[in-house]
C-alpha cells in the first residue's frame, strides 16, 4: 500500500515545484518583473511608481506618473504589445515559453486525471486487501480446527462404511448362488423339453422332486432378500384428497397379480360402509366405486385387507372380525383377551384407536395394550384363518405416547407423534425380543396422521393425513446370511 501512495506524493510535489518555478521565472525571462522608474522631469526620485502589468487580454502595458516643479502631471506611457515589433527577441521567447507552459498545463491536467483515477483504484484495492488479510487471518486461526473436524467426519464416514464390507461379500456369494439357480432352472427346462419329446426317458418323480427343491430354495432366498431393517422413508406422495380428517385406505398385499383394487374407509367409528375402487388409477381420478356394508361398525383406523378379507375391530369391543368380500359374510370373529378398547389405550390422537391390525412379510399382527402390561404396547401374531394368538410380545413403550405404528419384517416401528414434526423413533424386534431408539424422519405433509400401515407387496407405507391419502416409499437395509440353503 505504501508504494502507490508514495508515487502520488511525488507527482503532487512535482506539480507544486513547476508552478513555483513558473511564477518566479516568467517575469524575469520577458523583462516584466517589478522595477523602479524615476520621474522624467523635476528629479523626484521618491515620486516613482512601480511597473504594473495590465490585463493580459490587452497585452502588456507599462505606465508611470510624476509631478514637475510647478505641480503639473507628467505621464510616461509604454506602447502596448500590438505596436511592439514582432521580431523583438523577447516577444519570440515569450511566445515559445507560453506554448511550453500550455503544453505543460495540458500534461499536468492529464497527469492529474490519471492520478485521481489511480488514487481511487488504490483506495479500493486497499479495502480489498484489508478484507483479504482479515480472511487469511481467520483461515490461519481456524486451520487446525477445520482439519480436526474434517478428520473426524472422514473417520465417522469410514466407520459407517466398514460394516458394509462383509455385507458386500455376502452379496457376492448370493449372486453366485442365484447364478447357480439360474443354471439349474435352465437344465430343468431343457429336461422338461426332452421329456415332452421322449416320454419315459426320465423318472418323473425325480424330476418333480428337483423342481420342488429348487422352488423351496428360491423361496427361501427371496424371503432373505425381501426383509430388512428400515433405514429411510421418502417424502409424502399425495394420491388423493378426500374424506374427513380421519380414515384409512389400503390395497391387498396378497391380491393376485394385476389386482390393484383400493379399499377406502372414511371416519373412525359409527360407520360400516367400505368403498371398493377397481384400481389405483380409478381411485386417483374418479369417484366410481362399489360399496360394501359391514355387519358391524368399525372402531379406529386400524383395519386391514388381507387375502380377500377385511379384518377390523368391532366398535366398543375388543372383538376382531374377519369379513369375506366374496361371500359378504363374517368368516370368523375372535376376542382379543385383555386388550383395552373404547379409548382406554388409544394412540396419541385418540379416535378409538385401541386395537391396530396390520400385516407384513410374516403375516397378520395386532398391536394394542393391556392393564397387565401397565398400558404399554403389546404385540400379538395372529393366525389369519382362526384369529388365534400364535405368540405375544410385551414392550415398555406406553401406548398413549405413540403417534402411530407399523410392522416391517417382524419389527414394530413407532412414531413420536401425529402432528407437526414427526419421526420414527422406536423399534421393537420380535425376532430377538429387543428394542432400540432410532431417528428416521417422516414427512407430516398435512399435519395430522391418523393411519399409517405398511404394505409388503408395494414396499410402501399407506397413510391418511388430514383428509389426504398419501404414500411413502421405504428403504430397507438387507443383511444376507451365508448359511447353506
Secondary structure, 3 states (H helix, E strand, C coil): CHHHHHHHHHHHHHHHHHHHHHHHHHHHHHCCCCCECCCCCCCCCCCCCECCCCCHHHCCCEEEEEECCCCCEEEEEECCHHHCCCCCHHHHHHHHHHHHHHHHHHHHHHHHHHHHHHHHHHHHHHHHHHHHHHHHHHHHHHHHHHHHHHHHHHHHHHHHHHCHHHHHHHHHHHHHHHHHHHHHHHHHHHHHHHHHHCCCCCCHHHHHHHHHHHHHHHHHHHHHHHCCEEEEECCCEEEEECCCCCEEEECCCCCCCCCCCEEEEECCCCCCEEEEECCHHHHHHCCCCEEEECCCCECCCCCEEECCEEEEEECCCCEEEEEECCCCEEEEEEECCCECCCCCCCCCCCCCCCCEEEEECCEEEEEEEECCCCCEEEEEEECCCCCCEEEEEEEEEEHHHCCCEEEECCEEEEECCCCCCEEEEEEEECCCCEEEEEEEEECCCCCCEEEEEEECCCCEEEEEECCEEEEEEEEEECCCCCCCC
